[in-house]
Structure formats: C-alpha cells, structure tokens
Amino acid sequence: MAMAERHAKCLALARKYYAGIPTRDSLFDETVLPVLAPTHTILDAGCGDTLLLLRRYGPRSAFGVGVDVVRPSARVSERTAVTLGDLSQLPFRNEVFDFVVSRSVVEHLENPNAVFNELRRTLKRGGRLILTTPNKYYYSCLVAGLTPFRWKDRYMRWMFGQDGYHHFPVFYRANTRAALRRLASRAGLRITCIRAIRHYPLYLLFSPLLFRLGMLYDWLITWLRLDSLQSNWLVVMERAERE
C-alpha cells in the first residue's frame, strides 16, 4: 500500500471518530479571538515558514510581527512583517506587544529560560503569552526523546515528504505542567491556564492498524482523565499589570 493511501485511510478514521473534538487550532482561536482587539500588537514567536498564526491573527490587530530562524514561504499579509531572529535575543524594545503567540516551538528550545525572559520583556504589562506545545510524556515525544536526530529526520521525511515538514531537534525542557510553572515563575509571568489537548495519532499515519491502536490509547487516557499523558498543552501566561 502506498504511503498516500495509508494516510488517506487513517485521515478518514480521524474525520469519522474525532469529529466534534476540539482541535489545537480551534482551541487556540477560542483563546485568542475573544480578547484580541484591532488596537493590539502581536508577536508570533517561531512563526515558521507558513506564518500560520501571524496570517490568522495579524490582520485582526494593529500590527503583527513574526520571528523565526527560517525564511517565510507564505506571503506576508496586511499589517504584518517577518524578521529572522533568535527568540532568546529579540530585536524589539521593552513592552511593545499586547500578545505573544507560539505554536509547536517550545519543545525545540535549548534554553527556554532565556526565551521566556525575552518574551516577558517584550510583553506589555497585562499582556498575554498564549502557546501550544507537545506534552513531554505523550508516547511519540518519549520515543522522539530517545531517538537520534538523523533517524527522526529520516522518519519525518519518509512520513511527510522531503519538503513537507521542517524538522528541528527537540529538547522538551518546557513540556510538562511542572516545567511550565517553573519557567513562568522565573520569568515573572503568571499562568492562568494549562489545558490538555487531544489529537489523533498523527505519527502513526503510516499504518492503519497502528493508527487504530493509537486511537484506542487516546480514548483510554481520556476516559481515565490522564491529562498528563495527552498529546499537547494549551498554555496562557500573563505579565502583571503592576510590577
């Protein structure tokens, strides 16, 4: 069976059995859109080449900026800009952003303390940092943490194609509830939400049989309310109004 056919069979199962389950993107929208105003400024920290969050939220704000180490492949939308840069040394003045958003970035941070300190520095007082990131104790993350990078890179290219996925080393130094709370405290941020997110077994798309087993695992940990084993976290942090 060709890889495309395997993917199609698995995604059909996902559409059938995960319909109605909130996705990472829908939960992100539910968190950001009700509080994002046309007067706000927003930073997409680790915007990637597709500029997913920047293109979604930037036009709804006064101005949005994306920062990443890769050049964008998508067109920059209105009232937005993109710059190459290091999240631990952001090229912005203090207290300039009302919101910082970040999707699937934190797991790649070798020095998350430095990055969170920079994100806080650039947040206005009362500003919010909203992010999603994989859970260190999700089974695919446990496997990834034990697998040499070149093997993971080969697997990702086999699964998603040569140009279908940007793959960077993972460290998982900010990917548990406890680690996120420590980082927030050290950076002077207050956590207002840590929510577990379900996801279909994305990394088992190569096998309809294993995909079904992955769905059973997901249903089991959800039934047992084992949030600490779910696939992703949605996290909201705030900088205090008064310091």
HUVENWO-V804826 format. One record per pair of residues at least 12 apart in sequence whose C-alpha atoms are under 6 Angstrom apart, sorted by the first residue. I is the first residue (numbers start at 0). J is the second residue. Records with the same first field share a line. If there is no record, write none. Layout:
I=J ; J
This chain:
5=205
6=204
9=204 ; 207
37=59 ; 60 ; 61
38=60 ; 61
39=60 ; 61 ; 97
40=60 ; 61 ; 62 ; 63 ; 96 ; 97
41=63 ; 96 ; 97 ; 98 ; 99
42=63 ; 64 ; 65 ; 99
43=65 ; 99 ; 100 ; 101
44=66 ; 101
45=66 ; 67
46=65 ; 66 ; 67
48=70 ; 71 ; 72
49=72 ; 73
54=76
57=79
58=77 ; 78
62=78 ; 79
63=79
64=79 ; 80 ; 81
65=81
66=81 ; 82 ; 83 ; 84
67=83 ; 84
68=83 ; 84
86=114
87=113 ; 114 ; 117
93=120 ; 121
94=121 ; 122 ; 123
95=121 ; 122 ; 123
96=122 ; 123
97=123 ; 126
98=126 ; 127 ; 128
99=128
100=128 ; 129 ; 130
101=130
102=130 ; 131
103=131 ; 132
106=169 ; 170 ; 171
107=169 ; 170
116=186
124=238 ; 239 ; 240
125=238 ; 239 ; 240
126=237 ; 238
127=236 ; 237
128=235 ; 236
129=234 ; 235
130=233 ; 234
131=232 ; 233
132=231 ; 232
133=230 ; 231
134=174 ; 230 ; 231
135=171 ; 174
136=228
137=228 ; 229 ; 230
188=237 ; 238
189=236 ; 237
190=235 ; 236
191=235 ; 236
192=234 ; 235
193=233 ; 234
194=232 ; 233
195=226 ; 231 ; 232
196=231 ; 232
197=229 ; 230
200=213
